[in-house]
Amino acid sequence: MLNILKKSFWVPYPDGSVYPTVSKAHQAIADYCAQNGFSCAFHGDDEVLIDGKAYDIYRGYETGSRGNYGVKCREK
């Protein structure tokens, strides 16, 4: 399937000036899921299962943010 048809979303990351480590990214995703009533389980450093769907975790520059870092989940 084309990547443009896959669901993705940016997770709120409080300190955009600092590159998110694996533990900070996991904490941000866990906080996001808790606030929205989703269940999440991490399978490795760059994969998370949210409400039964597998997502890849991207840690890097947030597009259009002028160099701020962010955490993005993209459906597998």
C-alpha positions in Angstrom: 0.0 0.0 0.0 1.2 3.5 -0.7 2.7 5.4 2.3 0.3 8.4 1.6 -2.7 6.2 2.5 -1.4 5.2 5.9 -2.6 6.9 9.0 -0.1 9.0 10.9 -0.1 11.5 13.6 2.3 13.7 15.6 2.4 13.1 19.3 2.7 16.2 21.5 6.3 16.5 22.5 7.0 19.3 25.1 10.7 20.1 24.3 11.0 20.5 20.6 14.5 21.9 20.8 16.0 18.6 22.1 16.1 15.4 20.1 13.7 12.9 21.6 15.5 9.8 23.0 13.7 6.4 22.9 12.6 6.8 26.5 11.3 10.3 26.0 9.4 9.2 22.9 7.9 6.3 24.7 6.9 8.5 27.6 5.3 11.1 25.2 3.3 8.3 23.4 2.2 6.7 26.7 1.0 10.1 28.0 -0.9 10.8 24.8 -2.6 7.4 24.9 -3.5 7.8 28.6 -5.0 11.2 27.9 -7.1 9.9 25.0 -8.1 6.6 26.5 -6.1 4.4 24.2 -4.1 1.3 25.2 -0.5 1.1 24.1 2.3 -1.5 24.3 5.8 -1.0 23.0 7.5 -3.7 20.8 11.0 -2.6 20.5 12.5 0.9 20.2 10.6 2.0 17.1 7.3 0.2 17.2 4.2 0.6 19.3 0.8 -1.1 19.3 -2.0 1.4 20.0 -5.5 0.0 20.4 -4.5 -3.2 18.4 -2.9 -1.3 15.5 0.9 -1.4 14.9 2.7 1.9 14.3 6.2 2.8 13.5 7.8 5.5 15.7 9.6 8.4 14.0 11.8 10.7 16.1 13.2 13.6 14.2 12.4 17.0 12.6 8.7 18.0 12.6 7.9 19.2 9.1 7.1 22.8 8.8 8.3 23.6 12.3 11.5 25.4 11.5 13.8 22.8 13.0 11.9 21.6 16.0 12.0 17.9 16.9 8.9 15.8 17.3 7.5 12.3 17.7 5.4 10.8 14.9 3.5 7.5 14.8 2.8 6.0 11.3 0.6 3.0 10.7 2.4 -0.1 9.5 
